[in-house]
Amino acid sequence: MTELSISRTRRKLHRRATPYVFAFYMSAIMALLMCFVITAANAGVDADYLGNVLKAYRLAMPVAFVCVLMVRPVVMRMVALTVHCQ
């Protein structure tokens, strides 16, 4: 292994962290997208739009992260009941 590949491997989290990393990325992306849409729908797009989006995101991101963690087992079960695994 090269020195670069060793340093990249060392920076990665253990695979046990996968559900938490997934929940973090999923909630971060979805909360931001929803904040953009909901802010535009409720307040319109004006000079304060981006500030309003970021203010909403400060609340939405942690809430979304906890929600994704809570519903993940339910969703995994629903997928298992719906999709053939081979």
One Martini backbone bead per residue (centre of mass of N, CA, C, O) as a GRO file, in nm:
protein
   86
    1MET     BB    1   0.099   0.035   0.019
    2THR     BB    2   0.051   0.349   0.012
    3GLU     BB    3   0.061   0.636   0.188
    4LEU     BB    4  -0.208   0.750   0.080
    5SER     BB    5  -0.391   0.497   0.131
    6ILE     BB    6  -0.342   0.484   0.434
    7SER     BB    7  -0.452   0.768   0.509
    8ARG     BB    8  -0.739   0.715   0.399
    9THR     BB    9  -0.809   0.471   0.579
   10ARG     BB   10  -0.773   0.618   0.857
   11ARG     BB   11  -1.018   0.835   0.800
   12LYS     BB   12  -1.213   0.619   0.827
   13LEU     BB   13  -1.483   0.469   0.926
   14HIS     BB   14  -1.647   0.238   1.062
   15ARG     BB   15  -1.903   0.029   0.958
   16ARG     BB   16  -2.083   0.086   1.217
   17ALA     BB   17  -2.138   0.397   1.114
   18THR     BB   18  -2.330   0.387   0.867
   19PRO     BB   19  -2.614   0.475   0.977
   20TYR     BB   20  -2.511   0.759   1.074
   21VAL     BB   21  -2.397   0.865   0.809
   22PHE     BB   22  -2.649   0.834   0.645
   23ALA     BB   23  -2.830   1.014   0.824
   24PHE     BB   24  -2.664   1.269   0.794
   25TYR     BB   25  -2.672   1.304   0.485
   26MET     BB   26  -2.975   1.279   0.440
   27SER     BB   27  -3.063   1.511   0.633
   28ALA     BB   28  -2.895   1.739   0.512
   29ILE     BB   29  -3.016   1.734   0.226
   30MET     BB   30  -3.324   1.732   0.283
   31ALA     BB   31  -3.341   1.982   0.465
   32LEU     BB   32  -3.233   2.183   0.260
   33LEU     BB   33  -3.438   2.139   0.035
   34MET     BB   34  -3.691   2.199   0.210
   35CYS     BB   35  -3.612   2.486   0.293
   36PHE     BB   36  -3.618   2.607   0.015
   37VAL     BB   37  -3.915   2.540  -0.056
   38ILE     BB   38  -4.071   2.643   0.199
   39THR     BB   39  -3.965   2.932   0.196
   40ALA     BB   40  -4.072   3.004  -0.085
   41ALA     BB   41  -4.373   2.938  -0.026
   42ASN     BB   42  -4.408   3.131   0.232
   43ALA     BB   43  -4.199   3.403   0.159
   44GLY     BB   44  -4.037   3.387  -0.074
   45VAL     BB   45  -3.818   3.553  -0.307
   46ASP     BB   46  -3.569   3.745  -0.157
   47ALA     BB   47  -3.323   3.906   0.015
   48ASP     BB   48  -3.386   3.691   0.274
   49TYR     BB   49  -3.386   3.397   0.179
   50LEU     BB   50  -3.116   3.265   0.267
   51GLY     BB   51  -3.141   3.336   0.567
   52ASN     BB   52  -3.407   3.179   0.610
   53VAL     BB   53  -3.302   2.906   0.530
   54LEU     BB   54  -3.073   2.886   0.745
   55LYS     BB   55  -3.259   2.916   0.990
   56ALA     BB   56  -3.427   2.661   0.932
   57TYR     BB   57  -3.185   2.459   0.918
   58ARG     BB   58  -3.094   2.467   1.216
   59LEU     BB   59  -3.352   2.300   1.292
   60ALA     BB   60  -3.395   2.072   1.072
   61MET     BB   61  -3.139   1.895   1.084
   62PRO     BB   62  -3.157   1.763   1.369
   63VAL     BB   63  -3.441   1.654   1.331
   64ALA     BB   64  -3.382   1.479   1.082
   65PHE     BB   65  -3.167   1.298   1.208
   66VAL     BB   66  -3.346   1.170   1.425
   67CYS     BB   67  -3.566   1.066   1.234
   68VAL     BB   68  -3.391   0.878   1.063
   69LEU     BB   69  -3.303   0.700   1.299
   70MET     BB   70  -3.597   0.612   1.382
   71VAL     BB   71  -3.706   0.505   1.084
   72ARG     BB   72  -3.504   0.298   0.971
   73PRO     BB   73  -3.617   0.024   1.079
   74VAL     BB   74  -3.890   0.050   0.937
   75VAL     BB   75  -3.784   0.075   0.646
   76MET     BB   76  -3.626  -0.188   0.637
   77ARG     BB   77  -3.876  -0.366   0.680
   78MET     BB   78  -4.039  -0.268   0.434
   79VAL     BB   79  -3.831  -0.355   0.225
   80ALA     BB   80  -3.824  -0.657   0.302
   81LEU     BB   81  -4.139  -0.691   0.230
   82THR     BB   82  -4.100  -0.581  -0.086
   83VAL     BB   83  -3.815  -0.718  -0.141
   84HIS     BB   84  -3.615  -0.928  -0.307
   85CYS     BB   85  -3.370  -1.138  -0.173
   86GLN     BB   86  -3.037  -1.285  -0.295
   0.00000   0.00000   0.00000
